[in-house]
């Protein structure tokens, strides 16, 4: 049941991200991470969890080192947990750097496991 829920959440994030980014230009690229520079803010200045999760997912997919990996994203009040399997410590570290670079992310709990 838990796996099905995570799959559903991941699929939802991908769908929402696709819908939000449809018709957008490529925007700026973050020179430190090489990923799209995505800014997420709400009226009160805090990040919206769905938008943050979508931005993280989009940035992870855009990263050449990470685009073919199955990384799950959970966001609660700007705190992001990333989990799943990666092939190396370098990929694990890169996923954390990419996630941390997203505007609105307060903290990253990196639960990625190296296969």
Secondary structure, DSSP 8 states (H G I E B T S, - for coil): -HHHHHHHHHHHHHHHHHHHHTT-----B-TTT-SB------TTSS--HHHHHHHHHHHHHHSTTTTTS-EEEEEETTEEEEEEEESSHHHHHHHHHHHHTSTT--EEEEEEEE-
